Amino acid sequence: MTLLSELHAHAAGFDIAIIAATISILIGGMLFGTGLGFRIRRMRILGAEEIGQGIISAAMVGALLAFTLLLDSSVSSLVSQEALPDCPGTQNPAGSPYSYYSCNIEALQSSFEHLGISLSRAADITGFASSLGMSVGVITAQPFFALESASKQLSNASENAHRLAALSFLELGLADFVKTAALAVFLPAGLILRTFFATRKLGAAAMAIAIAAHIVYPLLFLYSFTVTISHTSASQAIEELDSFNAEFASIPLLDLDSTSAVRDKVNEMSQGDFGSKVQPLLPVSFNAVSIATADLVLYPLASLVLSIVAAIGFYRLLSSPIFLPFFEPI
């Protein structure tokens, strides 16, 4: 959904804001005329201030719309269509910074749900294999006992992958809420409050939050998701894990009551070098989890800090008095 359609969907709030700005201009005009006619300097300057603030508030809607439409049109040129991940729940992923951000978060959630399941299955297979033993006379041997630690590491990686999937789901929900609230609540309310002198700073704060949340925050991910390889690393890990799980899926189904079946399976696994096929699963899984942690934890925190700094800057700009150039301040 483009910003134009989003603004159209929330047109009622912006209509109220424009009406409030018009009323402010009319009140300012009456104050200015009264002050000019009766030579009341403070009333004249207050009226000029209200006229200027009303005009600025009304113009901000068009300015924000024009800037965001320009930004949305540039996203498609900054992001390659081939590089977009699979995100069926996001319409037009390259249509805006928020759409691109939501697309990547949705794809990460899906990938790490799959990765967590694959890691859990590999951990079960490896753990079962590590418990297999053969009795030769009075001696009992467990050829793959050393893989018990690998099974625990795969299980821990599975838990981390599921945590990242849950974090992705949380961030996707927050992104949808913030995107909607910024345009439907904060920006119209900020325009209305900023129109009047008594609530100007409160309105400026609401508008600053809306601009930072809707534009600055997702814009930072145009760079972060482009330079990282989280989707590629997750896909590689899933491919290797699924291949391993398919090859050794029959191990947990082994009949432990049959000594010959256990012996034959252990011999088969030894000849196929089972241990050497488990070890490569660890680095690719840890690599995928560590890169996704940067995308889902470090980058959002850094982007949040920068967005707060930007919101403070917008607040100072929007809350400052704007006097017409031919009138001195009160």
PAKOLMAR-293803 format. One record per residue: residue in one letter; x, y, z of N, C-alpha, C in turn. Coordinates in steps of 0.2 Angstrom, whole numbers, padded with zeros to 4 digits, always signed. Example, Ala and Ser with C-alpha at 12.3 -4.5 7.8 and 13.67 -1.06 7.14 Angstrom:
<pts>
A+0066-0028+0039+0062-0022+0039+0066-0016+0039 S+0064-0011+0035+0068-0005+0036+0064+0000+0039 
</pts>
This chain:
<pts>
M+0004-0006+0000+0000+0000+0000+0004+0006+0000 T+0003+0011-0005+0007+0017-0005+0005+0022+0000 L+0009+0027+0001+0007+0032+0006+0001+0036+0004 L+0000+0037-0003-0006+0040-0005-0012+0037-0003 S-0012+0030-0004-0018+0026-0002-0019+0026+0005 E-0014+0026+0009-0014+0026+0016-0017+0033+0019 L-0015+0038+0016-0018+0045+0017-0025+0045+0016 H-0027+0042+0010-0034+0042+0008-0038+0038+0013 A-0035+0033+0015-0039+0029+0020-0040+0032+0027 H-0035+0037+0028-0036+0041+0035-0038+0048+0033 A-0041+0049+0028-0043+0056+0026-0047+0060+0031 A-0051+0057+0035-0055+0060+0040-0050+0064+0045 G-0045+0061+0047-0041+0064+0052-0037+0070+0049 F-0035+0070+0043-0032+0075+0040-0037+0081+0038 D-0043+0079+0036-0048+0084+0035-0049+0088+0041 I-0049+0085+0047-0050+0089+0053-0044+0093+0055 A-0038+0091+0053-0032+0095+0054-0032+0101+0049 I-0034+0100+0043-0034+0106+0039-0040+0111+0041 I-0045+0108+0043-0051+0113+0046-0048+0117+0052 A-0044+0113+0056-0041+0117+0062-0036+0122+0060 A-0032+0120+0055-0027+0125+0052-0031+0131+0049 T-0037+0130+0046-0040+0136+0043-0043+0140+0048 I-0046+0137+0054-0049+0141+0059-0043+0145+0062 S-0037+0142+0063-0032+0146+0066-0030+0152+0062 I-0030+0151+0055-0029+0157+0051-0034+0162+0052 L-0040+0160+0052-0046+0165+0053-0045+0169+0059 I-0044+0165+0065-0043+0168+0071-0037+0173+0071 G-0031+0171+0068-0026+0175+0068-0027+0181+0064 G-0031+0180+0058-0033+0186+0054-0037+0191+0058 M-0042+0189+0062-0046+0193+0066-0041+0197+0072 L-0037+0193+0075-0032+0196+0080-0028+0201+0076 F-0025+0199+0071-0021+0204+0067-0025+0211+0065 G-0031+0210+0063-0035+0216+0061-0037+0220+0066 T-0039+0216+0072-0041+0220+0078-0035+0224+0081 G-0029+0221+0081-0023+0224+0084-0021+0229+0079 L-0021+0229+0073-0019+0234+0068-0024+0240+0069 G-0031+0238+0069-0035+0244+0069-0035+0248+0076 F-0034+0244+0082-0034+0248+0088-0027+0249+0090 R-0022+0248+0086-0015+0249+0087-0013+0245+0094 I-0015+0239+0094-0012+0235+0100-0007+0230+0097 R-0001+0232+0099+0005+0229+0096+0005+0222+0097 R+0004+0220+0103+0005+0212+0105-0001+0208+0102 M-0007+0211+0101-0012+0207+0098-0010+0207+0090 R-0008+0212+0088-0006+0212+0080-0001+0206+0079 I+0004+0206+0083+0010+0201+0082+0007+0194+0084 L+0003+0194+0089+0000+0187+0090-0004+0184+0084 G-0008+0189+0081-0012+0187+0075-0007+0185+0070 A-0002+0189+0069+0003+0187+0063+0006+0180+0065 E+0008+0179+0071+0010+0172+0073+0005+0167+0071 E-0001+0168+0073-0006+0163+0072-0007+0161+0064 I-0007+0167+0061-0008+0166+0053-0002+0162+0050 G+0004+0163+0053+0010+0160+0050+0010+0152+0052 Q+0008+0151+0058+0008+0144+0061+0002+0140+0057 G-0003+0143+0056-0009+0140+0052-0007+0138+0045 I-0003+0143+0042-0001+0141+0035+0004+0136+0035 I+0009+0136+0040+0014+0131+0040+0011+0124+0042 S+0006+0124+0046+0003+0118+0048+0000+0115+0042 A-0004+0119+0038-0008+0116+0032-0003+0114+0027 A+0003+0118+0026+0008+0116+0021+0012+0109+0023 M+0012+0108+0029+0016+0102+0031+0013+0095+0028 V+0006+0095+0028+0003+0089+0025+0005+0088+0018 G+0005+0093+0014+0008+0092+0007+0015+0091+0006 A+0019+0094+0011+0026+0093+0010+0028+0086+0012 L+0025+0084+0018+0026+0077+0020+0024+0072+0014 L+0018+0073+0011+0016+0069+0006+0021+0069+0000 A+0023+0075-0002+0027+0075-0008+0034+0072-0006 F+0037+0073+0000+0043+0070+0001+0043+0062+0002 T+0037+0060+0005+0037+0052+0006+0036+0049-0001 L+0032+0052-0005+0030+0049-0012+0037+0049-0016 L+0041+0054-0015+0048+0054-0019+0052+0049-0016 L+0052+0048-0009+0056+0043-0006+0053+0036-0008 D+0047+0035-0008+0044+0028-0010+0046+0027-0018 S+0046+0032-0022+0048+0030-0029+0055+0029-0030 S+0059+0031-0025+0067+0029-0026+0069+0023-0023 V+0064+0020-0019+0066+0013-0016+0067+0008-0021 S+0063+0008-0026+0063+0003-0031+0070+0003-0035 S+0073+0009-0035+0079+0010-0039+0085+0008-0034 L+0084+0008-0027+0089+0007-0023+0089-0001-0021 V+0084-0004-0022+0083-0011-0020+0082-0015-0027 S+0086-0020-0028+0085-0024-0034+0079-0029-0033 Q+0075-0030-0038+0070-0035-0037+0072-0042-0036 E+0078-0044-0039+0080-0050-0038+0083-0052-0031 A+0084-0046-0027+0087-0047-0020+0081-0047-0015 L+0075-0046-0017+0070-0046-0012+0068-0053-0010 P+0067-0054-0004+0066-0061-0001+0059-0063-0002 D+0057-0069-0001+0050-0071-0002+0046-0069+0004 C+0041-0064+0003+0037-0062+0008+0029-0061+0005 P+0026-0067+0005+0019-0066+0002+0014-0062+0005 G+0015-0060+0012+0011-0056+0016+0012-0049+0015 T+0017-0047+0011+0018-0040+0010+0017-0038+0003 Q+0012-0033+0002+0011-0030-0005+0016-0025-0007 N+0019-0026-0013+0023-0022-0016+0029-0020-0011 P+0034-0025-0010+0039-0025-0005+0044-0019-0007 A+0045-0017-0013+0049-0012-0015+0045-0005-0016 G+0039-0005-0013+0035+0001-0014+0037+0007-0009 S+0040+0005-0003+0041+0010+0002+0046+0007+0006 P+0050+0012+0010+0054+0009+0015+0051+0004+0020 Y+0045+0006+0022+0042+0002+0027+0040-0005+0024 S+0038-0005+0018+0036-0011+0014+0042-0016+0014 Y+0048-0013+0012+0054-0017+0012+0056-0019+0018 Y+0056-0015+0023+0057-0017+0030+0053-0023+0032 S+0046-0023+0031+0041-0028+0033+0043-0034+0029 C+0044-0034+0023+0046-0039+0019+0052-0043+0022 N+0057-0040+0023+0063-0043+0026+0061-0047+0033 I+0058-0043+0037+0056-0046+0044+0051-0052+0043 E+0047-0052+0038+0042-0058+0037+0046-0064+0034 A+0051-0062+0030+0055-0068+0027+0059-0071+0032 L+0062-0067+0037+0066-0069+0042+0062-0073+0047 Q+0056-0071+0048+0052-0075+0053+0051-0082+0050 S+0049-0083+0043+0048-0089+0040+0054-0093+0040 S+0060-0090+0038+0066-0094+0038+0068-0097+0044 F+0068-0093+0050+0070-0096+0056+0065-0100+0059 E+0059-0100+0058+0054-0105+0060+0056-0112+0057 H+0058-0112+0050+0060-0118+0047+0067-0120+0049 L+0071-0115+0050+0078-0117+0053+0078-0120+0060 G+0073-0117+0064+0073-0120+0071+0070-0127+0071 I+0065-0129+0066+0063-0136+0066+0068-0140+0063 S+0072-0138+0058+0077-0142+0055+0082-0144+0060 L+0084-0139+0064+0090-0140+0069+0087-0144+0075 S+0081-0144+0077+0078-0148+0082+0078-0156+0079 R+0077-0157+0073+0077-0163+0070+0084-0166+0070 A+0088-0162+0068+0095-0164+0067+0098-0166+0074 A+0096-0162+0079+0098-0163+0086+0096-0170+0089 D+0089-0171+0087+0087-0178+0089+0090-0183+0086 I+0092-0183+0079+0095-0188+0076+0102-0189+0079 T+0106-0184+0080+0113-0184+0082+0113-0187+0089 G+0108-0185+0094+0107-0187+0100+0106-0194+0101 F+0101-0197+0096+0100-0204+0096+0106-0208+0094 A+0109-0205+0089+0115-0209+0086+0120-0209+0092 S+0121-0204+0096+0126-0204+0101+0125-0209+0106 S+0119-0211+0107+0117-0216+0112+0117-0224+0110 L+0119-0224+0103+0119-0231+0101+0125-0235+0103 G+0124-0241+0105+0130-0245+0108+0130-0252+0106 M+0136-0255+0105+0136-0262+0103+0140-0266+0109 S+0138-0272+0110+0141-0276+0115+0145-0281+0112 V+0152-0281+0114+0156-0286+0111+0159-0290+0117 G+0156-0296+0118+0158-0299+0124+0156-0296+0131 V+0161-0294+0135+0159-0290+0141+0161-0283+0140 I+0162-0281+0134+0164-0274+0132+0158-0271+0128 T+0156-0265+0130+0150-0261+0127+0154-0254+0124 A+0153-0253+0118+0156-0248+0114+0150-0243+0111 Q+0151-0237+0112+0146-0232+0109+0151-0228+0104 P+0151-0230+0098+0155-0226+0093+0154-0219+0092 F+0148-0217+0093+0146-0210+0092+0145-0206+0098 F+0147-0208+0104+0146-0205+0110+0149-0197+0110 A+0154-0196+0106+0157-0189+0106+0152-0184+0103 L+0147-0187+0099+0142-0182+0096+0137-0180+0101 E+0137-0182+0107+0132-0179+0112+0133-0172+0113 S+0139-0169+0113+0139-0162+0114+0137-0158+0107 A+0138-0161+0102+0136-0158+0095+0128-0158+0095 S+0125-0163+0098+0118-0163+0098+0115-0158+0103 K+0118-0157+0109+0116-0151+0113+0117-0144+0110 Q+0123-0144+0106+0124-0137+0102+0119-0136+0097 L+0117-0141+0094+0111-0141+0089+0105-0139+0092 S+0104-0142+0098+0097-0141+0101+0097-0133+0104 N+0103-0131+0106+0103-0124+0108+0102-0119+0102 A+0105-0121+0097+0104-0117+0091+0097-0117+0088 S+0094-0122+0089+0087-0123+0088+0083-0118+0092 E+0084-0118+0098+0081-0113+0103+0082-0106+0101 N+0088-0104+0099+0090-0098+0097+0086-0096+0091 A+0086-0100+0086+0082-0099+0080+0075-0098+0081 H+0072-0102+0086+0065-0101+0087+0064-0094+0091 R+0068-0092+0095+0068-0085+0098+0068-0080+0093 L+0073-0080+0088+0073-0075+0083+0067-0075+0078 A+0064-0081+0077+0057-0081+0074+0052-0077+0078 A+0052-0078+0084+0047-0075+0088+0048-0067+0089 L+0055-0066+0089+0057-0059+0089+0055-0055+0082 S+0055-0059+0077+0053-0057+0070+0046-0055+0070 F+0042-0060+0073+0035-0059+0073+0033-0053+0077 L+0036-0052+0083+0035-0046+0087+0037-0040+0083 E+0042-0039+0080+0044-0033+0076+0040-0032+0070 L+0037-0037+0067+0033-0036+0061+0026-0033+0064 G+0024-0036+0070+0018-0033+0072+0019-0026+0075 L+0024-0024+0078+0026-0017+0080+0026-0013+0074 A+0029-0015+0068+0030-0011+0062+0023-0009+0059 D+0019-0014+0059+0012-0013+0056+0008-0008+0061 F+0009-0009+0067+0006-0004+0072+0009+0003+0071 V+0015+0004+0071+0018+0010+0071+0017+0014+0064 K+0017+0010+0059+0016+0013+0052+0009+0015+0052 T+0004+0012+0055-0003+0014+0054-0004+0020+0059 A-0002+0019+0065-0003+0024+0070+0000+0031+0069 A+0006+0031+0065+0010+0037+0063+0005+0041+0059 L+0002+0038+0054-0002+0042+0049-0009+0043+0052 A-0012+0038+0055-0019+0039+0057-0020+0042+0064 V-0015+0042+0068-0016+0045+0075-0011+0051+0076 F-0004+0050+0076+0000+0055+0078+0001+0061+0074 L+0001+0060+0067+0002+0065+0062-0004+0070+0062 P-0011+0067+0061-0016+0071+0062-0017+0075+0068 A-0016+0071+0074-0017+0074+0080-0012+0080+0081 G-0005+0078+0079+0000+0083+0079-0002+0090+0075 L-0005+0089+0069-0007+0095+0065-0012+0099+0069 I-0017+0095+0072-0022+0099+0075-0019+0103+0082 L-0015+0099+0086-0013+0102+0092-0008+0108+0090 R-0004+0107+0085+0001+0112+0083-0002+0119+0081 T-0008+0118+0078-0011+0124+0075-0013+0129+0081 F-0014+0127+0087-0016+0132+0092-0010+0133+0097 F-0010+0139+0099-0004+0142+0103-0003+0138+0109 A-0008+0136+0113-0007+0133+0119-0005+0126+0119 T-0006+0122+0113-0004+0115+0113+0001+0114+0107 R+0005+0120+0105+0009+0120+0100+0015+0115+0101 K+0018+0115+0107+0024+0110+0108+0021+0103+0108 L+0015+0102+0111+0013+0095+0111+0012+0092+0104 G+0009+0097+0100+0008+0095+0093+0014+0093+0089 A+0019+0098+0091+0026+0097+0087+0029+0090+0089 A+0028+0088+0096+0031+0082+0098+0027+0076+0095 A+0021+0076+0094+0017+0071+0090+0019+0070+0083 M+0020+0076+0080+0022+0076+0073+0029+0074+0072 A+0033+0075+0076+0040+0073+0076+0041+0066+0077 I+0037+0063+0082+0036+0056+0082+0034+0052+0076 A+0029+0055+0073+0026+0052+0067+0031+0052+0061 I+0034+0058+0060+0039+0058+0055+0045+0053+0056 A+0048+0053+0062+0053+0049+0063+0051+0041+0063 A+0045+0040+0065+0043+0033+0065+0041+0030+0058 H+0038+0035+0054+0036+0032+0047+0041+0033+0042 I+0046+0038+0043+0051+0039+0038+0058+0037+0040 V+0060+0040+0045+0067+0039+0047+0069+0032+0049 Y+0065+0029+0053+0066+0022+0056+0067+0017+0050 P+0062+0016+0046+0062+0011+0041+0067+0013+0035 L+0069+0019+0034+0073+0021+0029+0080+0018+0031 L+0082+0018+0037+0089+0015+0039+0090+0008+0037 F+0084+0004+0036+0085-0003+0034+0086-0004+0027 L+0085+0001+0023+0087+0001+0016+0094-0001+0015 Y+0098+0001+0020+0105+0000+0020+0107-0007+0023 S+0104-0008+0029+0106-0013+0033+0104-0020+0030 F+0098-0020+0028+0096-0027+0025+0099-0028+0018 T+0101-0023+0015+0105-0024+0008+0112-0026+0009 V+0115-0024+0014+0122-0026+0015+0123-0033+0019 T+0118-0035+0023+0119-0041+0026+0116-0047+0022 I+0118-0053+0024+0117-0059+0020+0113-0064+0024 S+0108-0061+0028+0105-0066+0033+0100-0071+0029 H+0097-0069+0024+0093-0073+0021+0097-0079+0017 T+0102-0077+0014+0107-0082+0011+0110-0087+0016 S+0112-0084+0021+0115-0089+0026+0110-0093+0029 A+0104-0091+0031+0098-0095+0033+0096-0100+0028 S+0096-0099+0022+0094-0103+0016+0100-0109+0016 Q+0106-0107+0016+0111-0112+0016+0111-0117+0022 A+0110-0114+0028+0109-0118+0034+0103-0123+0033 I+0098-0121+0031+0092-0125+0030+0093-0130+0025 E+0096-0129+0019+0098-0134+0014+0102-0139+0017 E+0107-0137+0020+0112-0143+0023+0108-0147+0028 L+0105-0144+0033+0101-0147+0038+0096-0152+0035 D+0092-0150+0030+0087-0154+0027+0090-0160+0023 S+0096-0159+0020+0099-0164+0017+0101-0169+0022 F+0104-0167+0028+0106-0172+0033+0101-0175+0036 N+0095-0172+0037+0089-0175+0040+0086-0180+0036 A+0086-0179+0029+0083-0183+0024+0087-0190+0024 E+0094-0189+0024+0099-0195+0023+0098-0199+0029 F+0097-0196+0035+0098-0200+0042+0091-0201+0045 A+0086-0200+0042+0079-0199+0045+0077-0206+0048 S+0080-0212+0046+0078-0218+0048+0082-0220+0055 I+0087-0216+0057+0090-0218+0063+0086-0218+0069 P+0082-0213+0071+0078-0213+0077+0072-0219+0076 L+0071-0222+0070+0066-0227+0070+0069-0234+0071 L+0075-0234+0072+0079-0241+0073+0076-0245+0079 D+0075-0251+0077+0073-0256+0082+0079-0258+0087 L+0079-0255+0093+0084-0256+0098+0084-0263+0101 D+0078-0267+0100+0078-0273+0103+0082-0278+0098 S+0083-0276+0092+0087-0281+0087+0094-0279+0087 T+0098-0283+0090+0105-0282+0090+0108-0282+0083 S+0106-0286+0079+0109-0286+0072+0107-0279+0068 A+0101-0277+0070+0099-0270+0066+0103-0265+0069 V+0105-0264+0075+0109-0259+0078+0116-0260+0075 R+0119-0266+0075+0125-0267+0073+0126-0265+0065 D+0121-0267+0061+0121-0265+0054+0121-0258+0053 K+0117-0254+0057+0116-0247+0056+0122-0244+0059 V+0126-0246+0064+0132-0243+0066+0137-0244+0061 N+0138-0250+0058+0143-0251+0053+0141-0246+0047 E+0135-0246+0045+0133-0241+0039+0135-0234+0041 M+0134-0232+0047+0135-0225+0048+0143-0224+0049 S+0146-0229+0051+0154-0228+0052+0157-0228+0045 Q+0154-0232+0040+0157-0232+0033+0155-0225+0030 G+0149-0223+0031+0147-0216+0028+0150-0210+0032 D+0154-0211+0037+0158-0206+0041+0152-0201+0043 F+0148-0204+0048+0142-0200+0050+0145-0194+0054 G+0150-0195+0058+0152-0189+0062+0155-0183+0058 S+0158-0184+0052+0160-0179+0048+0155-0175+0045 K+0149-0178+0044+0143-0175+0042+0139-0171+0047 V+0140-0172+0053+0137-0168+0058+0141-0161+0059 Q+0147-0162+0060+0151-0156+0061+0150-0150+0057 P+0149-0150+0050+0148-0144+0046+0141-0141+0047 L+0137-0144+0051+0130-0141+0052+0131-0136+0057 L+0136-0136+0062+0136-0132+0067+0138-0125+0065 P+0144-0124+0061+0146-0117+0059+0141-0113+0055 V+0137-0117+0050+0133-0114+0046+0126-0111+0050 S+0125-0115+0055+0119-0114+0059+0121-0108+0063 F+0126-0108+0067+0129-0102+0071+0129-0096+0067 N+0132-0096+0061+0133-0091+0056+0126-0087+0055 A+0121-0092+0053+0115-0089+0051+0111-0085+0057 V+0112-0088+0063+0109-0086+0069+0113-0079+0071 S+0119-0079+0071+0123-0073+0073+0121-0067+0068 I+0121-0068+0061+0119-0063+0057+0112-0060+0058 A+0107-0065+0059+0100-0063+0060+0100-0059+0067 T+0104-0061+0071+0104-0057+0078+0106-0050+0076 A+0110-0048+0072+0112-0042+0070+0106-0038+0067 D+0103-0042+0062+0097-0039+0059+0091-0037+0063 L+0090-0042+0068+0084-0041+0072+0085-0038+0079 V+0092-0037+0081+0093-0034+0088+0097-0028+0087 L+0103-0029+0084+0108-0023+0084+0106-0017+0079 Y+0104-0019+0073+0102-0014+0069+0095-0010+0071 P+0090-0014+0074+0084-0010+0076+0086-0005+0082 L+0090-0008+0086+0092-0003+0092+0096+0003+0090 A+0101+0002+0085+0104+0008+0082+0100+0012+0078 S+0095+0009+0075+0090+0013+0071+0085+0017+0076 L+0084+0014+0081+0079+0017+0086+0083+0023+0089 V+0089+0023+0091+0093+0028+0094+0093+0034+0088 L+0095+0032+0082+0095+0038+0077+0088+0041+0076 S+0083+0037+0076+0076+0039+0075+0074+0044+0081 I+0076+0042+0087+0075+0047+0093+0079+0053+0092 V+0085+0053+0090+0089+0059+0088+0085+0063+0083 A+0083+0060+0078+0079+0064+0072+0073+0067+0075 A+0069+0063+0079+0063+0066+0082+0064+0072+0086 I+0070+0072+0090+0071+0078+0094+0073+0084+0090 G+0076+0082+0084+0078+0088+0080+0071+0091+0076 F+0067+0086+0074+0061+0088+0071+0056+0092+0076 Y+0057+0090+0083+0053+0093+0088+0055+0100+0089 R+0062+0101+0089+0064+0108+0090+0062+0112+0084 L+0063+0110+0078+0061+0113+0072+0053+0115+0072 L+0049+0110+0074+0042+0111+0073+0039+0115+0079 S+0042+0115+0085+0040+0119+0091+0042+0126+0091 S+0047+0128+0087+0050+0134+0087+0045+0139+0084 P+0045+0145+0087+0040+0150+0084+0042+0152+0077 I+0037+0153+0073+0038+0156+0066+0035+0162+0065 F+0039+0168+0065+0036+0174+0064+0037+0177+0056 L+0032+0180+0054+0033+0183+0048+0038+0188+0048 P+0042+0189+0042+0049+0192+0042+0048+0200+0043 F+0042+0202+0042+0041+0210+0043+0038+0212+0050 F+0038+0207+0054+0035+0208+0061+0041+0206+0066 E+0042+0210+0071+0046+0209+0076+0043+0204+0081 P+0047+0200+0085+0044+0195+0090+0041+0199+0096 I+0037+0195+0099+0034+0198+0105+0039+0199+0111 
</pts>
